[in-house]
Amino acid sequence: MTPVSGRQLSIAGHGYEAVIASVGATLRTLTHERRDLVVPFDADEVRPNYRGATLAPWPNRIVDGQYSFADAEHQLALTEPSRGQALHGLAAWLEFADQVVEPDRVVLTAVIEPQLGYPFRVQVEVEYRLDAGGLTQVVTGRNLGADAAPWGTGPHPYLVADRSSRSAVDAWTLSLPASEVLTVTDDRLSPIAVESVDRHPQWDFRTPRTIGDTFIDHAFTGLARTDGLTTVEVRSPDGGGTAVIWDEACPWVQIHTADTPADEATHRIGLAVEPMTCAPDAFNSGAGLVVIEPGDEHTASWTIRAL
C-alpha cells in the first residue's frame, strides 16, 4: 500500500540524500553524509506540524480566514481551529504528480482548483534538485484561470544543527540577518506591527548567538543580503550546522523554535526556517502579496545546505 505521506521519491548526489513525499510535495528527509539536516518523519506517518510541506497559495496565516480581493469578499476554512486562522495554504495536503524523476532531481505538480474562499485555478510546480551546494527547491505558481489570483509561497523545513542528536534548539547558535520583526498577539499570533529588532533584543540575532530558552514564532524582514542572497544559519556547539539561502523573491522569513511542551518527543527538536514571498496575512495587508495574471507565473526558490 502507498504510505500515508504518499509516494516516496528519493534523490541523491554530492553526499546529500533526500526523500520527497508526494502529498504536499513534502521534504520528508534530508541528510548530508548521513547527518540529518531537517527533522524527518516516517513515510507511513501523517506529516506532523507541516514538517517539510510546500506552502501555497499562501504561507503562514490569514487572520480569521477572511480577505478581500478584486472587490469580492472571501472566507476560507479555518485550518488552525485553536487560533481561528487559515494556516499554510491549500497545497499541503494535495497529491502531487510526477513530471520529472531523475537520480538527483524531481519535479512534481498539482492544481489548486477553484473552491470556496479561493475561487482561482493555479498549478503548483515544485522542483527539488541536488548539487554540491545542497538541496534547492523551486516553487512556481501558474495561473490557469481567467482571473488574476493572489499568491504567496514558502517551505516549512525544521532545521537540525546537531551532529550527535544529543542537543536541541536551546544549545544551538542562530545567525539571522534581519533588522525587523513582525510582532503578533500572544493568543492567536495575529500580526500587530513591523518593528525594529532593536526594540526587541530577544529576537535580534544579527550577531550570531545561542538561542537558549527564547521562544520564537515570528516573521522577520529587513533582511541583509550578500551578493543578493540572505543566509540563515544554525550551528551546534561542535560548530557543524545547517543553512538556508535564498534571494530577493522572499523578503520575509518565519522562524519557529518548535515549542510543543505537551509533547516532549518533538519539543524544540528543530528550528523552522521558512523563507516567504509575503508577510503573514498578506492577503489582507498586501505586504509582499503576489498577483498572478491569467496565463502568467511566479517563481521562488531556496537552498538548504550542510555547514
GIHU-V618692 format. One record per pair of residues at least 24 apart in sequence whose C-alpha atoms are under 6 Angstrom apart, sorted by the first residue. I is the first residue (numbers start at 1). J is the second residue. D is the distance in Angstrom with one decimal. If there is no record, write none. Layout:
# GIHU-V618692
I,J,D / I,J,D
This chain:
# GIHU-V618692
3,43,5.8 / 3,44,4.6 / 4,44,4.9 / 5,43,5.6 / 11,103,5.2 / 11,104,4.7 / 12,104,5.1 / 13,104,6.0 / 14,132,5.4 / 22,95,5.8 / 22,96,5.2 / 23,93,5.6 / 23,94,5.6 / 23,95,4.5 / 24,53,5.6 / 24,54,5.9 / 24,91,5.8 / 24,92,4.1 / 24,93,5.0 / 24,94,5.3 / 25,54,6.0 / 26,52,5.1 / 26,53,4.4 / 27,52,4.6 / 28,52,6.0 / 37,159,5.8 / 37,160,4.9 / 38,158,5.3 / 38,159,4.3 / 38,160,5.0 / 39,158,5.5 / 51,156,5.8 / 51,157,5.8 / 52,156,4.8 / 52,157,4.5 / 53,92,5.8 / 53,156,5.4 / 54,92,5.9 / 54,155,4.9 / 55,88,5.5 / 55,89,5.7 / 55,153,5.3 / 55,154,5.2 / 55,155,5.8 / 56,89,4.8 / 56,91,5.5 / 56,153,4.7 / 57,89,5.3 / 57,151,4.9 / 57,152,5.1 / 57,153,5.8 / 58,88,5.9 / 58,89,4.8 / 58,151,6.0 / 58,152,4.3 / 58,153,5.2 / 59,88,4.5 / 59,89,5.9 / 59,153,5.4 / 59,154,5.9 / 60,87,5.6 / 60,88,4.8 / 60,280,5.3 / 61,86,5.5 / 61,87,4.6 / 61,280,5.4 / 61,281,5.5 / 62,86,5.1 / 62,281,4.4 / 67,284,5.5 / 74,117,4.8 / 75,117,4.7 / 76,117,4.3 / 83,188,4.9 / 104,129,5.8 / 104,130,5.4 / 105,129,4.3 / 121,145,5.0 / 134,304,5.7 / 134,305,4.3 / 135,303,5.4 / 135,304,5.3 / 136,302,5.6 / 136,303,4.2 / 137,301,5.5 / 137,302,5.6 / 138,300,5.8 / 138,301,4.3 / 139,299,5.6 / 139,300,5.5 / 140,298,5.5 / 140,299,4.3 / 141,297,5.4 / 141,298,5.3 / 142,296,6.0 / 142,297,4.2 / 143,294,5.2 / 143,295,5.4 / 143,296,5.8 / 144,295,6.0 / 145,294,5.8 / 146,294,5.5 / 147,294,5.8 / 148,292,5.6 / 148,293,4.4 / 148,294,5.6 / 149,291,5.5 / 149,292,5.3 / 150,290,5.9 / 150,291,4.6 / 151,290,5.1 / 151,291,5.9 / 152,277,5.6 / 152,278,5.9 / 153,276,5.9 / 153,277,5.8 / 154,275,5.6 / 154,276,4.6 / 155,274,5.4 / 156,274,5.4 / 157,272,5.6 / 158,270,5.0 / 158,271,4.9 / 158,272,4.0 / 159,270,5.3 / 159,271,5.0 / 160,270,5.3 / 161,234,5.6 / 161,235,5.1 / 161,236,5.1 / 161,241,4.1 / 161,242,5.5 / 162,236,4.9 / 168,269,5.0 / 169,268,5.5 / 169,269,6.0 / 170,211,5.3 / 170,212,4.1 / 170,213,5.7 / 172,210,5.5 / 172,235,5.4 / 172,236,4.8 / 173,209,5.0 / 173,210,4.1 / 173,211,5.9 / 173,234,5.5 / 173,235,5.1 / 174,208,5.4 / 174,209,5.7 / 174,233,5.8 / 174,234,4.7 / 175,205,5.6 / 175,208,4.4 / 175,232,5.6 / 175,233,5.1 / 176,205,5.0 / 176,206,5.3 / 176,232,5.1 / 177,206,4.6 / 177,223,5.7 / 177,224,5.4 / 178,221,5.6 / 178,222,5.3 / 178,223,4.5 / 179,222,5.0 / 180,220,5.7 / 180,221,5.2 / 180,222,5.3 / 181,219,6.0 / 181,220,4.4 / 182,219,5.4 / 216,256,5.0 / 216,257,5.5 / 217,255,5.7 / 217,256,4.3 / 218,254,5.6 / 218,255,5.7 / 219,253,5.5 / 219,254,4.1 / 220,252,5.7 / 220,253,5.3 / 221,252,4.8 / 240,307,5.6 / 241,307,4.9 / 242,305,5.9 / 242,306,4.7 / 242,307,5.2 / 243,304,5.7 / 243,305,5.4 / 244,303,5.5 / 244,304,4.6 / 245,302,5.6 / 245,303,5.2 / 246,302,4.5 / 249,277,5.9 / 249,300,5.6 / 250,275,5.8 / 250,276,4.9 / 250,277,4.1 / 252,276,5.0
